[in-house]
């Protein structure tokens, strides 16, 4: 076996053992290896032999010896994890006046909102609050071929879930007549022209920085061609281009498109218009007439600043301050529709609310709180450095919001039977939260219990265990089933504490565990794990969507009476 793999196995084994009282299990290490190196699934037999040897060796070491080896060979294991430093607010805006700042969030309704949309909306919303200003939601709906009411509604629902409020809500298509007016103004002033060149020729000329013949047409000819765009020309036969600079180093300035012909029924205005403005033209005009003072967007639009300023200068219109920030994505969780849509079509993910995705619907379904998203995004600030964050950086913020409100419940995975012969009690009351006053729950019991198969590994005849909230049990027989005797009094400090479920009231549920969707840019076929477990009957009394913590397992969100979705540890 490759020495690097052997080294990685040893590292994982030492870490897991050290974190769990000095012992680990072969199957745990196997799962970790296959989770990080799925390509080794074809070599499970070979790897398992190596894991068995290493686990046995590590388990024989004392915790002191394990720590010594970690310190010498793998010091990064014990190194403090880098924490995201939460900032106190955003940096000041340039040329901003208290009470006069207007910001906006202009999503295109061509897909479901995701974490990137959340960042843009939250930053612009916070700036409006910071300066006692106004915040506009403007649907950038000028591409009828791609946009749908379904997405429009999903964006509104997602923003509402995030708790974002707007002073004004509008559609870019509300101002189509204004765009026509301003477009004609540019044509009449000679600062725009109608181009009838083929698409390939246009691209070639832009690459080679050459003017096209259409740019030499006079104003009357361009006005005539504009009229034909409304009635005669077909999509692709004519576009309106801004007279920029074909020699410019910034390719955006090489006579970009201002208007194009699109046949298609728009989801709100129907077939009223066939000439539609480009994003660059529409956003420039809209920001100006809406009174936007500060327009902040992701840095992929940074090169367009020059064009937007040039368009507004050509029309003698007011220019907003423009700012840019890094695009936000999570490692292994793509936000691109071009990636997500094929995954849905190929049934590799269920829908846009699949908990492995970074869409707002998916994050909500997974149990991520909108308050955590806001705190996380604010902690990142306005850096323009690429933000490809690990998902657990968001989890760290979410944990703070779910911990205090999450009821604790017992859950048993890989259940094994335990019979307690002399148990005299018929019910117990257990606190729903170890610290906060969230009441108690009553659990009916008899002699028959389920405990986790993982817990049995370290139980021997003649030893005691403690069933949490119930009492000590002396194990008298170990086999396919365990037998024991209730011990009223006994040591509780040094014996294993084990969660349990009463057989008579056990409720079977499925726990869905989302994992990283892509590893090294390849789809992770093992990105969704399902566990069949037993929970307490109290699970049935919880509301759908309620966050819970299964003891010693992690936080989950109740998805239905028979299913929960794992949130995080």
C-alpha positions, 0 to 999 in steps of 0.5 A, a space after each residue: 500500500 502507498 506509504 502516504 495512504 498508510 500515513 493518512 490512515 494512521 493520522 485519522 486513527 490517532 485523531 479519532 482515538 485521542 478525541 474519544 477517550 483513547 479508542 476507535 473502531 475499524 469501521 469508523 476509520 474506514 468510513 473516514 478514508 472512503 469519505 475523503 478518498 472515494 477512489 479507494 472504494 475499489 480497494 476496500 479489502 486491501 485497505 481494511 486489512 491495513 486499517 485493522 492493523 493500525 487501529 489495533 496498534 493505536 488502541 493499545 497505546 495510552 492516551 499519553 502515548 497517542 498525544 506524544 505521537 500526534 505532537 511529533 508527527 501530526 501537530 496540525 491535529 491539535 493546532 487551534 482551528 482558524 476561527 472567522 473573526 466577527 467584525 463590528 459592522 461594515 466599513 464606511 461608504 464613500 461619499 455617504 450622507 446619513 439618511 440619504 443612502 439608497 441601496 438595492 438588490 437586483 436579482 435576475 429571476 432565472 433560478 433559485 436564490 442561493 448563498 451568493 444572493 444572500 450575501 449581496 442582499 444582506 450587505 446592501 440591506 445592512 448599508 441602508 440600515 447603517 445610514 438610515 437610508 432606503 433599500 430597493 428590491 428590483 427584479 432584473 427581468 429583461 431576459 424573457 427566455 430565461 426568467 419565470 414567475 417560479 423563480 421570481 416567487 422563490 427569490 421573494 420567499 427566500 428574502 423573506 425567510 432571511 428577514 430582509 425588508 425593502 422600502 421599494 419593490 419593483 421590476 426592471 421591466 416596469 421601465 421599458 419605455 424609459 429604456 427605449 427613450 434613453 436608447 434612442 437618445 444615444 442613437 440620435 447623439 451618435 453614441 450608439 448604433 444598430 449592428 447587423 453583423 453576424 455573431 461570429 463576425 462581431 466576436 472576431 472584430 472584438 477580439 481583433 479590436 476592429 470597428 465593424 462597417 455598421 458603426 459607420 452608418 449615419 443617424 438616420 440609417 440607425 433610426 430606420 434600423 431601430 424601427 425595423 428591430 421593432 417590426 421586421 428583423 428577427 432575433 440575431 439579425 440586429 442589435 444596438 451597440 454602444 459606441 465605446 472603444 474597440 481598441 480598449 484593453 477592457 474588452 467590456 468597452 469594445 462596443 458592447 450590446 445595449 439592446 437585442 431582439 428576443 421572441 418569447 412571452 415575458 412572465 409579467 408583460 407578455 408579448 408587449 415588447 420584443 426589443 430588450 435591454 442588456 443587463 449593463 444598460 438596464 442596471 445603469 439606467 435603473 440605478 440612476 433613476 431609482 436614486 441609488 447612491 451606492 451600488 454594491 455587487 460581486 466582483 465579477 461585475 467590476 470590469 463593467 463599472 467603466 461601461 456603466 459610468 460611460 453610459 450614464 456620462 453619455 446621457 448626462 445622468 447621475 452616477 452611483 458610487 459602485 463597490 464590489 465584494 467577493 463572490 461567496 461559495 462553499 467548497 464542494 457546493 456549486 451555486 451555478 445553475 449550469 451545474 445544479 440543473 443537470 444534477 437534478 435532471 440526472 436525479 443525482 440530487 432531488 430538487 433545489 431544496 436538496 440539503 446538499 445544495 447551497 440554495 436558500 431552500 436547501 439551507 432552510 431544509 437542512 436546519 440552517 438559521 437565517 440569523 446564522 447566515 447573516 452573522 456569517 456573511 457579516 463576519 466576512 466583510 467586504 473583502 474582494 479576495 475569493 471566498 470559497 469557504 468550508 461549510 463548517 464555517 457557517 455551521 459554527 455560527 449556526 450552532 450558536 443559534 440552535 443549541 439553546 433552543 434544541 430539545 435533546 432526544 435519545 436516538 439509537 443507531 444499529 440497535 441491539 437489545 438489552 434486557 434488564 431483568 429486575 427493573 421495578 420502575 415503569 417510567 422516567 422523566 428526563 429534562 429536555 435541555 441540560 441547561 435551559 428550562 424547556 420542560 421534561 418528558 415522560 418515557 414509559 419503560 419496561 425491561 426491554 431496551 434498545 442501545 446502539 451497536 457501537 456502544 456494545 463494542 466496549 461493554 463486557 460481562 461483569 461491568 456496569 453501564 449507565 443508561 442516561 436518565 435511568 440508572 446503572 445496569 450491571 451487565 450479566 450476559 453479552 451475546 446477540 442480546 445483552 442482559 443486565 440487572 438494575 443497580 439502584 446505587 453505584 458509581 456514575 463518574 467512571 462508567 460509560 454513559 449510554 443513551 437508550 430507547 424503550 422497545 415498547 415505545 421506540 419510533 423508527 425514523 430515517 436520518 438523512 445526512 448530507 455530505 460534500 457534493 463534489 470532491 476534487 471537482 468530481 461528483 461525490 456518489 456518497 454525498 447522501 447517507 441514510 440511517 435507519 434509527 430508533 428515536 423516542 416517541 416524543 419525536 412524534 410530538 415535535 412540529 415539522 421543521 423543529 430543530 433537535 439534538 440527538 444526544 451524542 450524534 448531532 443537530 437535526 431538523 424534523 422533516 416529517 414524522 418519519 424523517 429527520 435531516 442532519 444539520 451538523 455536529 
